[in-house]
Amino acid sequence: MAALRTGAPEFVVPADWSRSRVRRHLAERLNIRDEGVERGLQYLDTFDWLLHRAGFLLEFVPGGEPVARLVRLADGRVEQQPLEGPPPAFPRDWPRGPVKALAADVTDVRALIPLVSLAGSADRLAVLNRDGKTVCRLSVEKWRVESAAAGAQAGLSRVRVIPLRGWLAEAESVSDALADAGLPPAGAPTLDTALRAVGREVRDYSQKFRLALSPHQDAASASRAILARLFDDLERNEEGTRRDIDPEFLHDYRVAVRRTRSALSAFGKVFGKDALAPHVGAFRDLGRLTGDKRNLDVHLIDFDAHLELLDDAQRAAMAELRRELEAQCKVAGDSLASYLRSGGYRAFKRDYRRFLDGAGAAGASAGMPVHRFADQVLFKAYRRILRDGRAITRKSPDAELHELRKRGKKFRYLMEFFQSLYPAKPMKGAIAELKRLQDRLGLFQDQCVQMETLESLRSEDIGDLAAGAIDRLLEGLAAQRRDSRAHFAEHFARFDTRDNRRRYAGLFKPRSKD
């Protein structure tokens, strides 16, 4: 018996088979009943493939009765709900239904984006058992992918098996019957095939940095590859940032900027500090230009959680403040979008691309084997974390914790850049240990930024009720910040253990020349 593959099993309809021939072969082997025709199909996901990574495909069927379908990759089962038209970008804005409930939980603040649209039609068929019960469904599909990348049109003719809960064995029997009818199994799902026709791949973007370096590379070629990959991530998030599709585009854009700044500061001995100086300054300015918008995004994301600390009257008063924050966020977003369309920004990208494409590197470490270079920069960054963290006391200013947080980010970015050169499991553990410390420092930083934002609103003429609500929020945040600060030594001690010191030294401590 043919085992069900991941997702709904799909079979290719040979090019010389007409639709009537497909139906005849199906009717000879199965008890089928027509359930209608669907015209058009669109796949959607977030930019970073959150639904797919969670094990789902989201399909939208337009037409007279639009339907959203969530297909489980594990077994091909489907949840669906009607919509009134094209799906809103954020599932939280959909009418109530099973697809909304699942999709909204997975996507959170990320917007849905069309991945690929298919023109054509699908005949929907029910497969019945001897008692007339529907035990499986079939979709006999004839699609075309229309795009310039596809070279006009790419055709897709498929029969898809759609299992139903409790009838898995019957779906397997139907798959066997389709194979017996002469339909070859599809080598890849419809989504994968359609994406390749438009020059894309499933999960072709991730927030995580992934780059395979060779230990035989020199430091110059490896460093240039790292910077080029980071610049690609920045450019991929540029349009979504400019259009403000969702707040995570700007987040990822800023991560690419911060990673690049960390790389440039670590690669001075590869390229020479004079060669890097203009680019260091340009990325520093870019970080500053994007900061205000991101801070407002974060505050709006956390706004509803803050309201839980207030009574009903104070919550109502805060609604006006939310509108004020949204207005400020729009102004900051418009200003950022204007800069990203400017000639100055285009000149920055042109100059930096020239640098990335340039030949050679003049620094003293340019020709060093990359694994030795990585050992040096990583162990130096690690020792700086230990030195600075151990120096922080209860009386140290908040700025020292913020600086340690930034150094921790730089260290983590450097580990991610070079992680392919090290044993996977120990490296993963080293990154996880650092991230635990970073999460605590990041929480403290977020609390400080949120308090600053609220204090700026508190200074305006907002009325007694709203002012009282802000005061209460500030009291709550201040208590949380004090708690975060009081537990810093405890969290740092968990990072600065003998086992951890051995872990990092075993990975990164420079050894004799190879």
C-alpha positions as CSV (number, residue, x, y, z in Angstrom):
1,M,0.0,0.0,0.0
2,A,1.3,3.5,-0.9
3,A,2.2,5.5,2.2
4,L,0.8,9.0,2.5
5,R,3.6,11.5,1.9
6,T,4.0,14.7,3.9
7,G,1.1,16.9,2.9
8,A,-1.8,16.0,0.5
9,P,-0.6,13.3,-1.9
10,E,-0.4,14.7,-5.5
11,F,-0.3,12.9,-8.8
12,V,0.7,14.3,-12.2
13,V,-1.8,14.1,-15.0
14,P,0.2,13.1,-18.2
15,A,0.2,15.9,-20.8
16,D,-1.8,13.8,-23.4
17,W,-4.6,13.0,-20.9
18,S,-7.8,15.1,-21.4
19,R,-9.9,16.0,-18.4
20,S,-12.6,13.6,-19.5
21,R,-10.0,10.8,-19.6
22,V,-9.0,11.6,-16.0
23,R,-12.6,11.5,-14.9
24,R,-13.2,8.2,-16.7
25,H,-10.2,6.5,-15.0
26,L,-11.3,7.8,-11.6
27,A,-14.9,6.7,-12.1
28,E,-13.8,3.2,-13.1
29,R,-11.9,2.7,-9.8
30,L,-13.7,4.9,-7.3
31,N,-17.3,5.9,-6.3
32,I,-17.1,9.6,-6.9
33,R,-19.5,12.5,-6.7
34,D,-19.1,16.1,-8.1
35,E,-18.9,18.8,-5.5
36,G,-18.3,21.8,-7.8
37,V,-15.6,23.7,-9.6
38,E,-13.2,26.1,-8.1
39,R,-11.5,28.8,-10.3
40,G,-8.2,30.2,-9.3
41,L,-5.9,29.5,-6.4
42,Q,-3.5,31.6,-4.3
43,Y,-1.0,30.6,-1.7
44,L,-0.2,33.0,1.1
45,D,2.2,33.1,4.0
46,T,4.2,35.7,6.0
47,F,7.5,36.9,4.5
48,D,9.4,34.6,6.8
49,W,7.2,31.6,6.2
50,L,5.7,31.4,9.7
51,L,2.8,29.2,8.6
52,H,4.9,26.8,6.6
53,R,7.4,26.5,9.5
54,A,4.5,25.7,11.8
55,G,3.3,22.9,9.5
56,F,0.6,24.6,7.4
57,L,-0.2,25.8,3.8
58,L,-2.6,28.6,3.5
59,E,-4.7,28.6,0.3
60,F,-7.2,31.2,-0.9
61,V,-9.9,30.3,-3.4
62,P,-11.5,33.4,-5.0
63,G,-14.7,33.4,-6.9
64,G,-18.4,33.7,-6.0
65,E,-17.9,32.1,-2.6
66,P,-14.3,32.9,-1.5
67,V,-12.8,30.3,0.8
68,A,-9.6,30.2,2.9
69,R,-8.1,26.8,3.5
70,L,-5.4,25.7,5.9
71,V,-3.7,22.5,4.8
72,R,-1.8,20.5,7.4
73,L,1.6,19.5,6.0
74,A,1.8,16.4,8.2
75,D,-1.2,14.6,6.8
76,G,-2.9,16.8,4.2
77,R,-6.1,17.4,6.3
78,V,-7.9,20.7,5.7
79,E,-9.5,23.4,7.8
80,Q,-11.5,25.9,5.9
81,Q,-13.8,28.9,6.3
82,P,-15.7,31.3,4.0
83,L,-14.5,34.8,3.5
84,E,-16.3,37.8,2.0
85,G,-13.5,38.6,-0.4
86,P,-9.7,38.6,-0.6
87,P,-8.3,37.9,2.9
88,P,-7.2,40.9,5.0
89,A,-3.4,41.0,5.5
90,F,-3.7,40.2,9.2
91,P,-5.8,37.1,10.2
92,R,-6.8,38.8,13.4
93,D,-9.0,41.0,11.1
94,W,-10.8,38.0,9.5
95,P,-14.3,36.9,10.5
96,R,-14.5,34.2,13.2
97,G,-13.6,30.8,11.9
98,P,-11.2,27.8,12.3
99,V,-8.7,29.1,9.8
100,K,-8.5,32.5,11.5
101,A,-8.1,30.9,15.0
102,L,-5.0,28.9,13.8
103,A,-3.5,31.5,11.4
104,A,-3.8,34.5,13.8
105,D,-2.0,32.5,16.5
106,V,0.9,31.6,14.3
107,T,1.3,34.9,12.3
108,D,0.9,37.3,15.3
109,V,2.1,40.8,14.0
110,R,3.2,39.6,10.6
111,A,1.1,40.3,7.5
112,L,0.1,37.6,5.0
113,I,1.7,38.1,1.6
114,P,0.7,36.4,-1.7
115,L,3.4,33.9,-2.6
116,V,2.1,32.8,-6.0
117,S,-1.3,32.9,-7.8
118,L,-2.5,30.2,-10.2
119,A,-5.1,30.7,-13.0
120,G,-7.3,27.8,-14.1
121,S,-9.7,25.5,-12.3
122,A,-10.1,22.5,-10.0
123,D,-12.9,20.0,-10.1
124,R,-13.7,19.0,-6.5
125,L,-14.9,15.4,-6.1
126,A,-16.0,13.4,-3.1
127,V,-15.0,9.7,-2.8
128,L,-17.7,7.7,-1.2
129,N,-17.7,4.3,0.5
130,R,-20.4,1.6,0.1
131,D,-22.6,3.4,2.6
132,G,-22.4,6.6,0.6
133,K,-20.3,8.4,3.2
134,T,-17.5,10.7,2.1
135,V,-14.2,9.2,3.1
136,C,-11.8,11.3,1.0
137,R,-11.8,14.2,-1.4
138,L,-10.1,14.7,-4.7
139,S,-9.1,17.9,-6.5
140,V,-8.6,17.5,-10.2
141,E,-6.6,20.6,-11.1
142,K,-5.4,22.3,-14.2
143,W,-3.4,25.4,-13.4
144,R,-1.0,27.8,-15.1
145,V,1.5,30.1,-13.5
146,E,1.6,33.4,-15.3
147,S,4.7,35.5,-14.8
148,A,7.7,37.0,-16.6
149,A,10.0,34.7,-14.5
150,A,8.0,31.7,-15.7
151,G,8.6,32.6,-19.4
152,A,4.9,33.4,-20.1
153,Q,3.1,30.3,-18.7
154,A,4.0,27.2,-16.7
155,G,1.3,24.5,-16.7
156,L,0.4,22.3,-13.7
157,S,-2.0,19.4,-14.1
158,R,-2.5,17.5,-10.9
159,V,-4.9,15.2,-9.0
160,R,-4.6,15.9,-5.3
161,V,-5.8,13.5,-2.5
162,I,-7.4,15.3,0.4
163,P,-7.6,13.0,3.5
164,L,-10.4,13.4,6.1
165,R,-10.1,13.0,9.8
166,G,-10.6,9.4,10.8
167,W,-10.3,8.1,7.2
168,L,-6.6,7.9,6.7
169,A,-6.6,4.3,5.5
170,E,-9.2,5.1,2.9
171,A,-7.1,8.0,1.6
172,E,-4.2,5.6,1.3
173,S,-6.4,3.2,-0.8
174,V,-7.4,6.1,-3.0
175,S,-3.7,7.0,-3.5
176,D,-3.1,3.3,-4.6
177,A,-6.0,3.5,-7.0
178,L,-4.6,6.7,-8.7
179,A,-1.2,5.0,-9.0
180,D,-2.9,1.9,-10.6
181,A,-4.7,4.3,-13.0
182,G,-1.3,5.3,-14.4
183,L,-0.9,8.6,-12.7
184,P,2.7,9.1,-11.5
185,P,3.3,10.7,-8.1
186,A,4.3,14.3,-8.2
187,G,8.0,14.9,-7.4
188,A,7.1,18.1,-5.5
189,P,3.9,19.7,-4.2
190,T,2.1,22.2,-6.3
191,L,3.3,25.2,-4.2
192,D,7.0,24.1,-4.6
193,T,6.6,23.6,-8.4
194,A,4.7,26.9,-8.9
195,L,7.3,28.9,-6.9
196,R,10.2,27.4,-8.9
197,A,8.4,28.6,-12.0
198,V,8.6,32.2,-10.7
199,G,12.2,31.9,-9.5
200,R,11.6,31.2,-5.9
201,E,11.9,28.3,-3.3
202,V,9.9,27.4,-0.3
203,R,11.2,29.0,2.9
204,D,13.6,31.1,0.8
205,Y,13.8,33.7,3.6
206,S,14.6,33.3,7.3
207,Q,15.4,35.7,10.1
208,K,18.3,33.4,11.0
209,F,21.7,34.0,9.5
210,R,22.9,31.0,7.5
211,L,26.1,30.9,5.4
212,A,28.3,27.9,4.8
213,L,31.9,28.9,5.0
214,S,34.9,26.7,4.1
215,P,37.7,26.3,6.6
216,H,40.0,26.6,3.6
217,Q,38.8,30.1,2.8
218,D,41.0,33.1,3.7
219,A,39.6,35.7,6.0
220,A,39.1,38.2,3.2
221,S,36.8,36.0,1.0
222,A,34.8,34.8,4.0
223,S,34.3,38.3,5.4
224,R,33.2,39.6,2.0
225,A,30.7,36.7,1.7
226,I,29.3,37.5,5.1
227,L,28.9,41.2,4.3
228,A,27.3,40.4,1.0
229,R,24.8,38.1,2.6
230,L,23.9,40.7,5.2
231,F,23.4,43.3,2.5
232,D,21.1,40.9,0.6
233,D,19.0,40.5,3.8
234,L,18.8,44.3,4.2
235,E,17.6,44.8,0.6
236,R,15.0,42.0,0.8
237,N,13.4,43.8,3.7
238,E,13.6,47.2,2.2
239,E,10.3,47.3,0.3
240,G,8.3,45.9,3.2
241,T,10.0,48.5,5.5
242,R,9.2,51.4,3.1
243,R,5.6,50.3,2.6
244,D,5.2,49.5,6.4
245,I,3.5,46.2,5.5
246,D,4.1,44.9,9.1
247,P,6.5,46.0,11.9
248,E,8.8,42.9,11.4
249,F,10.2,44.2,8.1
250,L,11.7,47.1,9.9
251,H,12.9,44.8,12.7
252,D,14.7,42.5,10.2
253,Y,16.0,45.5,8.3
254,R,17.5,46.9,11.5
255,V,18.9,43.5,12.4
256,A,20.7,43.4,9.1
257,V,22.1,46.9,9.9
258,R,23.2,45.9,13.3
259,R,24.8,42.7,12.1
260,T,26.6,44.6,9.4
261,R,27.9,47.1,11.9
262,S,29.2,44.3,14.1
263,A,30.9,42.6,11.1
264,L,32.5,45.9,10.0
265,S,33.9,46.6,13.5
266,A,35.3,43.0,13.6
267,F,36.8,43.0,10.1
268,G,39.0,46.1,10.5
269,K,42.2,43.9,10.3
270,V,40.9,42.3,7.1
271,F,40.0,45.3,5.0
272,G,41.9,48.1,6.8
273,K,40.1,50.6,9.0
274,D,40.5,53.4,6.5
275,A,38.7,51.4,3.8
276,L,35.8,50.6,6.2
277,A,35.4,54.0,7.8
278,P,32.9,55.5,5.3
279,H,30.7,52.4,5.5
280,V,30.9,52.2,9.3
281,G,29.6,55.8,9.4
282,A,26.9,55.1,6.9
283,F,25.5,52.1,8.7
284,R,25.7,54.0,12.0
285,D,23.5,56.7,10.5
286,L,21.1,54.1,9.1
287,G,20.7,52.6,12.5
288,R,19.9,56.0,14.0
289,L,17.4,56.9,11.2
290,T,15.4,53.7,11.7
291,G,15.4,53.9,15.5
292,D,12.4,56.2,16.2
293,K,10.0,54.2,14.1
294,R,11.1,50.9,15.6
295,N,10.7,52.2,19.2
296,L,7.2,53.3,18.4
297,D,6.4,50.0,16.7
298,V,7.5,48.1,19.9
299,H,5.4,50.3,22.1
300,L,2.3,49.8,20.0
301,I,2.9,46.0,20.0
302,D,3.1,46.0,23.8
303,F,0.3,48.5,24.3
304,D,-2.6,46.1,24.8
305,A,-0.6,44.1,27.4
306,H,-0.1,47.3,29.4
307,L,-3.8,48.0,29.4
308,E,-4.4,44.9,31.6
309,L,-2.9,47.0,34.5
310,L,-5.7,49.6,34.2
311,D,-9.3,49.8,35.1
312,D,-12.1,50.3,32.5
313,A,-12.2,54.0,32.6
314,Q,-8.4,54.3,32.3
315,R,-8.4,51.9,29.4
316,A,-10.9,54.1,27.6
317,A,-8.8,57.2,28.2
318,M,-5.8,55.4,26.8
319,A,-7.5,54.8,23.5
320,E,-6.8,58.4,22.6
321,L,-3.2,58.0,23.5
322,R,-3.0,55.0,21.3
323,R,-4.2,57.1,18.4
324,E,-1.5,59.6,19.3
325,L,1.2,56.9,19.2
326,E,-0.2,55.6,15.9
327,A,0.0,59.1,14.5
328,Q,3.6,59.5,15.6
329,C,4.4,56.1,14.2
330,K,3.0,57.1,10.8
331,V,5.0,60.3,10.8
332,A,8.2,58.4,11.6
333,G,7.3,55.8,9.0
334,D,6.7,58.4,6.3
335,S,10.0,60.1,7.1
336,L,11.8,56.8,6.9
337,A,10.1,55.8,3.6
338,S,11.0,59.2,2.2
339,Y,14.7,58.6,3.0
340,L,14.6,55.1,1.5
341,R,13.4,56.6,-1.7
342,S,16.0,59.4,-1.7
343,G,19.0,59.9,-3.9
344,G,21.2,59.9,-0.8
345,Y,20.1,56.4,0.1
346,R,20.6,55.1,-3.5
347,A,24.1,56.6,-3.4
348,F,24.8,54.8,-0.1
349,K,23.8,51.5,-1.6
350,R,25.7,52.1,-4.8
351,D,28.9,52.9,-2.9
352,Y,28.6,50.0,-0.6
353,R,27.9,47.6,-3.4
354,R,31.1,48.8,-5.2
355,F,33.0,48.1,-2.0
356,L,31.5,44.6,-1.8
357,D,32.4,43.9,-5.4
358,G,35.9,45.3,-5.1
359,A,39.0,43.2,-5.4
360,G,41.3,42.3,-2.5
361,A,41.7,43.5,1.0
362,A,44.6,45.5,2.5
363,G,44.4,44.5,6.2
364,A,47.0,42.4,7.9
365,S,44.6,39.5,8.5
366,A,43.3,39.3,5.0
367,G,45.2,36.2,4.0
368,M,44.7,34.4,7.4
369,P,42.8,31.1,7.3
370,V,39.2,32.0,8.2
371,H,39.0,29.5,11.1
372,R,42.0,31.1,12.8
373,F,40.6,34.6,12.2
374,A,37.2,33.5,13.6
375,D,38.9,32.1,16.8
376,Q,40.6,35.4,17.4
377,V,37.5,37.7,17.0
378,L,35.2,35.4,18.8
379,F,37.4,34.7,21.8
380,K,38.2,38.5,22.1
381,A,34.4,39.3,22.0
382,Y,33.7,36.6,24.6
383,R,36.4,37.9,27.0
384,R,35.0,41.4,26.7
385,I,31.6,40.2,27.7
386,L,33.1,38.6,30.8
387,R,35.1,41.6,31.7
388,D,32.3,44.1,31.3
389,G,29.6,41.9,33.0
390,R,31.8,41.2,36.0
391,A,32.4,44.9,36.5
392,I,28.7,45.8,36.8
393,T,27.4,46.2,40.3
394,R,24.1,47.4,41.8
395,K,25.4,50.9,41.8
396,S,26.5,50.9,38.1
397,P,24.5,53.2,35.8
398,D,21.8,51.7,33.5
399,A,24.0,52.6,30.5
400,E,26.5,49.9,31.5
401,L,23.8,47.2,31.2
402,H,22.7,48.7,27.8
403,E,26.3,48.6,26.6
404,L,26.7,44.9,27.8
405,R,23.5,44.1,25.9
406,K,25.0,45.6,22.7
407,R,28.2,43.7,23.2
408,G,26.3,40.5,23.7
409,K,24.4,41.1,20.4
410,K,27.7,41.6,18.6
411,F,29.1,38.4,20.1
412,R,26.1,36.5,19.1
413,Y,26.1,37.9,15.6
414,L,29.8,36.9,15.2
415,M,29.0,33.4,16.4
416,E,26.2,33.2,13.8
417,F,28.5,34.4,11.0
418,F,31.1,31.7,11.6
419,Q,29.0,28.9,13.1
420,S,29.5,26.7,10.0
421,L,33.2,26.4,10.9
422,Y,32.5,24.8,14.3
423,P,30.9,21.6,15.6
424,A,27.1,22.2,15.3
425,K,25.9,20.9,18.7
426,P,28.5,22.8,20.9
427,M,28.0,25.9,18.9
428,K,24.3,25.7,19.2
429,G,24.7,25.4,23.0
430,A,27.0,28.4,23.1
431,I,24.6,30.6,21.3
432,A,21.7,29.4,23.5
433,E,23.6,30.2,26.7
434,L,24.3,33.7,25.4
435,K,20.8,34.2,24.3
436,R,19.5,33.5,27.8
437,L,21.5,36.4,29.1
438,Q,20.6,38.6,26.2
439,D,16.9,38.0,26.7
440,R,17.1,39.4,30.3
441,L,19.1,42.4,29.2
442,G,16.7,43.0,26.3
443,L,13.7,42.9,28.6
444,F,15.4,45.6,30.8
445,Q,16.1,47.7,27.7
446,D,12.5,47.4,26.4
447,Q,11.2,48.5,29.8
448,C,13.5,51.6,29.7
449,V,12.4,52.5,26.2
450,Q,8.7,52.0,27.0
451,M,9.0,54.3,30.1
452,E,10.7,57.0,28.0
453,T,7.8,56.8,25.5
454,L,5.2,57.0,28.1
455,E,7.0,59.9,29.9
456,S,7.0,61.8,26.6
457,L,3.3,61.4,26.3
458,R,2.7,62.3,30.0
459,S,4.2,65.8,29.4
460,E,1.3,66.7,27.0
461,D,-2.1,68.1,27.8
462,I,-3.9,64.8,27.9
463,G,-6.4,65.1,30.7
464,D,-6.4,63.9,34.3
465,L,-7.8,60.4,33.6
466,A,-5.2,59.6,30.9
467,A,-2.4,61.2,33.0
468,G,-3.4,59.0,35.9
469,A,-3.4,55.9,33.6
470,I,0.1,56.8,32.4
471,D,1.3,57.3,35.9
472,R,0.0,53.8,36.8
473,L,1.7,52.3,33.8
474,L,4.9,54.0,34.7
475,E,4.7,52.7,38.2
476,G,4.2,49.1,36.9
477,L,7.0,49.4,34.4
478,A,9.3,51.0,37.0
479,A,8.7,48.0,39.3
480,Q,9.4,45.6,36.5
481,R,12.6,47.5,35.6
482,R,13.8,47.4,39.2
483,D,13.1,43.7,39.4
484,S,15.1,43.1,36.1
485,R,17.9,45.2,37.4
486,A,18.0,43.5,40.8
487,H,18.3,40.1,39.2
488,F,21.1,41.0,36.8
489,A,23.9,39.6,38.9
490,E,22.0,36.3,39.2
491,H,21.4,36.0,35.5
492,F,25.0,36.9,34.7
493,A,26.3,34.4,37.2
494,R,24.4,31.7,35.3
495,F,26.3,32.7,32.2
496,D,29.7,33.1,33.9
497,T,29.9,29.5,35.2
498,R,33.0,27.2,35.0
499,D,31.2,24.9,32.6
500,N,30.4,27.8,30.3
501,R,33.9,29.2,30.4
502,R,35.2,25.8,29.4
503,R,32.5,25.6,26.7
504,Y,33.5,28.9,25.1
505,A,37.3,28.4,25.5
506,G,37.0,24.9,24.0
507,L,35.3,26.4,20.9
508,F,37.2,29.7,20.4
509,K,40.4,30.0,22.3
510,P,43.1,30.5,19.7
511,R,45.5,27.6,19.3
512,S,48.9,27.3,17.6
513,K,49.0,28.1,13.9
514,D,47.7,25.4,11.7
